[in-house]
Amino acid sequence: QVQLVESGGGLVQAGGSLRLSCAASGRTFSTYAMGWFRQAPGKEREFVAAVGWSGGSTYYADSVKGRLTISRDNAKNTVYLQMSSLTPEDTAVYYCARSIRYSFPTTSSTYFDSWGQGTQVTVSS
């Protein structure tokens, strides 16, 4: 397994931006697709975005298309989530995870492992 550590969360006003980072340990980072999920209080964890192993393929939940951008730097073993035009509905704990499924995209959390501890994003109105 790989260890994942998210960072970059915080409090931001509606319309603002944040960039989340997810640093991974291990030598196999570049061979796996990666994803971001989020979980708001009282709600189930939901898929946000995924990026293929090379970074050339990306996929987004409809709710974040055009506002969030996922990317990765395999030389740094890091995946990013650039967030802009944030709304209070984006408030959640954001998690990154590794896809264990060969096909892309995969949006079900069932096919992701090595979850990080999460980073809190709070958007005030």
C-alpha positions in Angstrom: 0.0 0.0 0.0 0.9 3.6 -0.4 0.6 6.3 2.3 -1.2 9.5 1.4 -1.2 12.8 3.2 -3.5 15.6 2.2 -2.9 19.3 2.9 -4.1 22.7 1.8 -7.5 22.9 3.3 -8.8 25.8 5.2 -11.5 28.5 5.5 -12.3 30.5 2.4 -15.1 32.9 1.5 -17.6 32.0 -1.3 -16.1 32.6 -4.7 -12.6 32.0 -3.4 -9.9 29.4 -4.3 -7.8 26.8 -2.6 -5.3 24.2 -3.8 -5.3 20.9 -2.1 -2.2 18.6 -2.3 -1.9 14.9 -1.7 1.6 13.6 -1.1 2.2 9.9 -1.6 4.9 7.6 -0.4 6.3 4.6 -2.3 7.7 3.9 -5.7 4.5 2.9 -7.5 2.7 6.2 -7.4 3.0 6.8 -11.1 1.4 3.5 -12.1 -2.0 4.2 -10.5 -4.9 6.5 -11.2 -5.7 8.8 -8.3 -8.9 10.4 -7.1 -10.3 13.0 -4.8 -13.5 12.4 -2.8 -15.3 14.5 -0.2 -17.6 14.0 2.7 -19.8 16.7 4.1 -21.4 16.4 7.6 -24.3 14.0 7.6 -23.6 12.9 4.0 -22.0 10.0 2.3 -18.6 10.3 0.8 -18.8 11.3 -2.8 -16.5 11.2 -5.8 -15.1 14.6 -6.9 -12.4 14.0 -9.6 -9.9 11.4 -10.9 -6.7 11.6 -12.9 -5.1 8.8 -14.9 -1.6 7.5 -14.1 0.1 9.8 -16.6 -2.0 12.9 -15.8 -3.3 12.9 -19.4 -6.8 11.8 -18.5 -9.1 13.4 -16.0 -12.7 13.0 -15.0 -15.0 15.1 -12.8 -18.3 14.9 -11.0 -20.9 17.1 -12.7 -21.1 19.3 -9.6 -17.5 20.4 -9.8 -16.9 20.6 -13.6 -15.4 23.9 -14.7 -14.5 24.9 -11.1 -12.1 22.2 -9.9 -9.1 20.9 -11.7 -7.2 17.7 -10.8 -3.6 17.2 -11.8 -0.5 15.2 -10.7 3.2 15.5 -10.7 4.7 12.0 -10.7 8.2 13.4 -10.1 7.0 14.7 -6.8 4.6 11.9 -6.0 1.8 14.4 -5.6 -1.7 14.9 -6.8 -3.4 18.3 -6.7 -6.9 19.6 -6.6 -7.2 23.3 -7.7 -10.5 24.6 -6.5 -12.1 27.9 -7.6 -15.4 29.6 -7.5 -16.1 27.8 -4.3 -19.6 27.7 -2.7 -20.7 26.7 0.8 -21.9 23.4 -0.8 -18.2 22.6 -1.3 -17.7 22.5 2.4 -16.5 19.0 3.3 -13.5 16.9 4.3 -11.6 16.1 1.1 -9.7 12.8 0.7 -7.4 11.5 -1.9 -7.1 7.8 -2.7 -5.5 5.4 -5.1 -7.5 3.6 -7.7 -7.0 -0.2 -7.7 -9.0 -0.6 -10.9 -7.3 -0.8 -14.3 -10.1 0.9 -16.2 -10.5 4.7 -16.1 -12.4 6.5 -14.9 -13.5 4.8 -11.7 -15.8 6.8 -9.5 -16.9 4.3 -6.9 -15.0 4.4 -3.6 -15.1 0.6 -3.5 -12.3 0.6 -6.1 -10.0 3.0 -4.2 -7.6 2.2 -1.4 -4.9 3.8 0.7 -7.1 6.7 1.8 -5.4 9.7 3.4 -6.6 11.3 6.6 -8.5 14.1 4.9 -8.2 17.9 4.9 -11.1 20.2 5.9 -12.4 22.7 3.4 -14.9 25.2 4.8 -16.5 27.8 2.5 -18.3 30.7 4.2 -21.2 32.6 2.6 
